[in-house]
Amino acid sequence: KCASQKHSIQSNEILAESSEGQSYNHMQAWDVLYQTVSLLKEAGNEALKSSQPSLAAQRYDKAVNYCSIAYLHFPVGNSLFLAEHQHVISKNNGFECRWNPLLKQLIMIRLNLSMCFLKEELKDTKEALSQANLALRALRPFTE
């Protein structure tokens, strides 16, 4: 059921007026979010390659926090670019049901974070397992 839905995180291409009077479209907001998450993931990868698992974990954790913007419910405020996305998630019991680049990044980041917690410097197997389970949970709708 979920895998057959449109493979996109975009809400629509309607132009909106920002508070400063400059126009933007919703895709630009998604692009900024995706680019921010990608930069943090790459920074975490570099830290991990440099044998700095604690720094890598911090960067991955920050990337997860940015990803969460797309998956949390905002009852008030100006989050127009999230409206359709949040509606789809709420109709699917809180699961993302459209494969998209941001979801792919989130899953990879959680698995990388899990790997960090297995390193001797951090050695937190419970947290490693928790992050791996969260990555698998995000995949659940695509396996049913």
N, C-alpha and C positions, 0 to 999 in steps of 0.2 A: 504494500500500500504506500509506504513512505518513499520507496525508491522510485516510484513512478511519477512523483511530483516534479515540477520544474526545478532544474538544477541551477539555482541562482539565489543570491542573498539580496539582490536588488529589490527595492520596493517599487519604485517607478521613476520615470524620468521627469516628473513634474518639477518645474523650477519653483523654488521658494525664495522668499525675500529674507535675508538675514537681518539681524537687529541693526547692523551698520549700513543697511541699504544696498549691500552687494548681493547679487544673485548667485546662487549655487544650486547644484542639483544633488539629489540624494546619493547618486553614484559617487560623487566626489567625497562625500562623508564616509561611505563604505571604503573607498580607496585609501583615505587617510588612516582609517582604523586598521585596515589590512597591512598597509605599509609600516605602521607603528609596531604592530605585532611581529611582522617579519624582521624588522630591524632588531627588536629585542631578542627574538629567537636566534638570529645570527650572532648577536653579541654573546648570548649564552653558549652557543656552539664554540665560538672562539675561546671563551673562558675555559670551557671543558677541555678543549684541545691543549690549552696552556696549563693543564693540571691544576685548575682552580675551581673545583666543584662547588664550593660555597658561593663564589661570585656567579657562577653559571646558574645555580639554583635561584639566586636573587633575581637574575635577569629573566629566567624562565617564569618565575612566579609573577613578576611584573607583566610579562606577556599574557599570562593566564588572566590576570586582573583586567587587562584591556579587552581580551576576548569576551570576558563576562559581560561587558557592556551590551553585546549583541544578544545575550541570552537571559538577561534579567528583565523583570517587568518594571516599567516606570509609569506609575499611575498619574503623575503630574510632571510638569516641566516641558521643555521644548526638545523633544526627541523624535521629531517627525520622521526622520530617516529610518527609525526602528519600528514604526507603527505596524506595517504589514508583516514584517518578520516576527514580531512579538505575537501578532494575531495567529499566525501559522503555528508557532510553537505552542501557544495556549490550547489550540484545537487538537494537538497531538500529544497531550499529557506531558508537556514540558520538554519534548524531544525535538531536536532539529531533524526534519525529514527531507531536507533537500541537500544533497551533497554539494559543497561549495568550498572555495579556497580557504576561507576563514576557519571552517570546521576542520579541514585537513590540517591546517597549522595548529589548531588547538590540540588535536589528537597527538600530533608529533611532539609538540611542546610538553604535553603531560608525560609522554613516554621518555623524553629526554630528562625531564625533572625526576622521574622515577629512577632513571639510571644514576643521576647525581646522588640521590639518597642511598644508593648502594655502594658508593665510593667510601673508602676507609675514613676520609676526613669527616664525613657526615654520618655514615653508618646508621641509618634510620630505616630499618626494613619495613616497619609498619607504614611509614609515610610513602615509601617506595611502592608498596603494595596498593595503598590508597590511590596514588596517582595513576598507576597502571589500570586499576579498576575503573577509575573515572574515564580514562581513555576508551576502555572497552565499552563502558556504558553509552558513550557518545556514538559508538558504532552499532549499538543494538537495533535501531530501526532499520538498518540496511541489511541485517542478517535474517530478518523474519519473513 
